């Protein structure tokens, strides 16, 4: 009887242990904290911690703050598993602050966020921490072009693969033209991007671009709208893209309404030599792209055009962006520095 009693007691104790484990409040902790530093695609460090009260299927989502919050380590790899001993670890890009979210199975983390999400809607627990050491950053660079103010990008992105951006790669000259440069600095390729400070909504957007017929096959020029916070409308992205995507035989230009993997959302064409004006007219449920020779939309010889009526976004938090970057999925890197001159930006409601 004493032996049976011991068995019952053990069983009761084990059940008590299971119940205690089941009632642990979910939480996230940091045990390895990266330094605070200006981010970059080649500047990475280890991060790690513990997650308590985790149920099967739940994972960690890490964000780095560099201007906004960026999911880590890549947009294509946004999840970090929790190990059997409750630890988690990864290697991420650097920033000023770091966040770890414990999330439910099936949670879809946004690529970027202005602010971290609250608890709920798939987010179970959140922990944040400042990077170690002192962070030095130069003031943000702002340019005036086309009668508007533009922020100059100085943080990395995954567009075209992991790319660093240097604010010295964007400037305006005495004529008021905007210069974007793809340059190799200190042994690494750096890209350029300018971002309009405010949204404009429906209307006609036109971009006059100097001769790009000799653009390196591994360089890409993008003239687009982008909303970093709205995933369900494909970031409100509409593109005029000048690139051969690493293949010299590919037509060098295309119009796109995202998502690009829908064949009907892409219209490719060949942009000829000389100054060209690319434009699109954005209306409810419709966007019409056009490319003409010369510096005035609608006044030169038309060389290409296309109308889209599917997947056209509604206005919201989108901003116009102009970027020149290294398309890293091509077979060879650029053969030399690349510079593009944008002579004019014009918006008409």
N, C-alpha and C positions, 0 to 999 in steps of 0.2 A: 504494500500500500504506500509505503514511503516512496518507493521507486516511481509508482504511478503519479503520486503527488508532485514529484520533481519534474516529471514530464509535463504535467499540467502547468506548473509554475513557469517552466521554460517557455512553453507555448504562449502563456500570457505575457511574459516579458518580451518575447519576440514580436507579438502582435502590438504591444505597447510601443516598441521601437519603430515599427512600420508606421503606426499612427503619428508618432512624433515627427518622423521624416516627412510624412505627407502634409503636415501642417506648417512646415517651414515657410516663412514669408519669402517670396521670390525677391532676389536682390542681385546686384552686380557690383563687383569691386575691382579696382586696379591694383596689380602687384608690380607691373613693369610699365613705367611711364616714359614715353619718348621725350626728347628735348623739344623746346619751343624753337621753331625756326621758320624762315620763309620757305614755303613749299616748293616742290619741284619734282619732276618725274624721276629724277635720279637720286633724290634725297629721301631715303627711307630708313626706318628704324623699327625695332621690335616693340610690340605692345602686348600686354597680357594681363590676366586677372582671374577671378573666380566668379562663378555664378551659382547661387544657392536657390533651392526650391524649384529646380528645373524639371519639367515634364518631357516625355519623349516627343521629338520633333521640334522642340524649341531651339533657337539658335541665337547667336550674337550678331548684331549689326554695328559696325564701327563707323564713326564719322570723325573727320578731321576738319577743324575750322581754319580756313584760309580765305578770308573775305566772307564767304558763306560756308555752310557745312557741306563737306564732300564725302560721299560714301566710300568706304575703303575695303580692300586695297584697290579695286577697280569696279566700275559700274557693272561689268560682266561677272564679277566675283564679289557680290555684296555680303555674303554670309561667312561667319566664323563658327565652327562647331564647338560645342561644349563637350569636353572629354569626360570619361567615366569618373575621374577623380574631381570633377567640378571645375577644372581649370580650362581656360581658353587662351589662345595666343595667335598672333599673326604678325606680318610685317606690313607697315603702312607708310603712306606719304606724310611728311611732316607739316605741322601747322602751329597755331598758337594754343589751341585747346583740342581736347579729345573727348569723345563721347562713346559709350558702349550701351547699346539697347538690347535687352532680352526680349525676343519677339516670338510670336506664335508661328507654327508651321503654316506656310501659305502667305505670310506677310510680304508685301512688295515694297521695299524701301525706295523712296525717291532718290534720284542720283544726287541732287543738291537740295538744300533747304536754307531759307533765311533764318529760321528758328527751329529748334528741335521739337519733335511732336510731344504732346502730352501723353500720359498713361491712358491706355484704352485703344480701341480699334486695332488690336493685334500687338500693341506695345505693352509689355508686362512690367518692366522695370528699366530705369535709366540711371546711369552714373556719368558724371563729367569730371574732368580734371584739367588743370592748366599744365602745359608742357614745362619741363624743368629748365632752369637757367633763364637768361634774359634774352628776349626776342628783339632784334633790331630790324625795323622796316623803314623804308623811305616813304615819304608822303605819296599818296596815289597821284598818278599823272592824268591830267585832263587836257583834251585838245578841243579847239573850236574848228569845225569844218562844216561847210554848207549851211551856216547860220545856226548850228546846233552844237551843244556840248557833248563830248564823247569821253567815257572812261576808257583808259588804256589798260588792257589786261596785263597783270603781272603774276598770275597764279596759273598752275598747270591745268590741262584738260585732257580728256580722252578722245577728243575729236581727231580722227585719222590715226588713232593710236596714242600712246602717252606722249604728250608734247609739253615742253616748257615754253613760257612766253616771257619776252624781255620788253619792258616799256621803251627801251631805246630803239626798238624795231618799228616804231610808229611815230611819224612827225608830219608837220605841214611845212611847205616851203613858202618863199616870198610871193608866189602866185596864188597861194591858198590851196594848192593841191595836196592831197593826202598821200603819203608814202607808206607802204607796208613792206617790211623786209623779212625774209627768211634767211637767217645768218648763223654761221657756225662760230660760236664764241666759247673760248676756253675748252675746245675739243668737243662741244656738244651743240646740236642744232637747236636754235631758239626761234619761235614763231611770233606772229604779231596779230593782235585783235583790238578793235575799238568797238565800244558798246554805247549806243545812244542812251542818254540819261533818262529819257521818258518814252512812253509808248505813244503811238500815233493813230492806231486803229485803221479802219477801212480807208482806202484812198489809193493813189498811184505813187509808187516808189520808183525812182529812177537813179541809176548809177552810171556815170560816164567813166570808162576805164581806158587807159592808154594801151598801146599795142601789147598783147599777151601771146602772140603767135609763137614766140620762142620760149614760152614758159617751160621750165624743167618738168619732165613727166612725173616726177615724184613730189612736185609742189601742187598745192590746191588753193585756189582763191574762192572764198565763200562770201556771198552777199545774201543775207538771210534775216528772217525773224526767228526769235527763240524766247520761250518762256521756261525758265528753269524749274518752276514749281508745278506745272500742270502736265502730268503724264498722260492722262486719258485723252487729250487732244494732241498727242505726239509733240508736246512742248510748243504747240502752235508754230511749228517750223515749216517755213516755205523758203526754198533755196534757188538761187542762181549760182551754179558752181562751174568754175573753169578749172579743169584738170583732166589729165589722161589716166589718173589713178595708177601710175606706175607702168602703164603699157603704152608705148609710143604709137601703137596702131589704133588705140581707142579714140573715138570722137572727143574733142577737147572741151565740150561744154554740155550742160544739161540743166533743165528746169525740174524741180522736184516739189511735190507736196507730200509730206511724210504721212505714212511710213514708206520708205523707199523700196522695201522689198515687195510691194504690190506693183507689178509691171505697169499698170495703167497710171501710176503716180509719177513716172519718170519719162521725160521727153528729152532725148539726146540730140545734139546737133553739132555742127562744126562752126566754130566762131572764126571768121577770117581775120587776116592781119589788119592792122590799123586801129584807130580809135573807134570804140563801140559804145553805144548806150543801151544798157540792159534795163528793163523795167517790168513791173507787174502791177496790174490793177486789181485790188482786193475788194470784193463786194460780198454781201451775204450769199453764201453757198456757191461762190464763183471766184476764180482768180485767173487772170489772163496775162501771160508772159509775152514779152516781145524783145527783140534785139534788132537795132538799126545801126547803120553806119553813121559816124559822126557824133556830135556832142549834144544833140537835142532829141529827146524821145518823141517819136511820131513824125519827125521831119526829115529823116534820112531814109536811104534805101533799106527796106526790111529784109533781114537775112534769116530770121527764125521767129517762131512764135508758137504758142500752145495755150489752150484753155482747159482748165481742170474744174470739174463740178462735183467731184467726190473727195471726201476727207478734208474739205476746206474748213479750217478752224474759224471760230468766232473770236473777236478781239478780247483781250484780257490783259495779262501781265507781260506780253511779248515786248521785246526791244529789237531794233535793227542792230545787226552785227555785221562787221566786215572783217574777215580774217584771211591770213595767208599762213599756211602751215605745211609741215612735212607729212605726207601721206606714208606712214611707216609700214603699211602692208605691201608696198611695192617691193620689187626684187633688189633695187639698188638705191642708195641715198642720192640726194641732189649732188650734182657735179660741182656746183659752185653756189655762192650766195645768190638769192633771187630777190628782185625788187619789183613791185607793182605800183603804178601811180593811178590813183583814183581822182579824176579831175573835178568831179561834180557829184553831189548828192542833192536830190530834189524830191520833196514830198508835196503832193497836191491832194487835198481832201476830196 
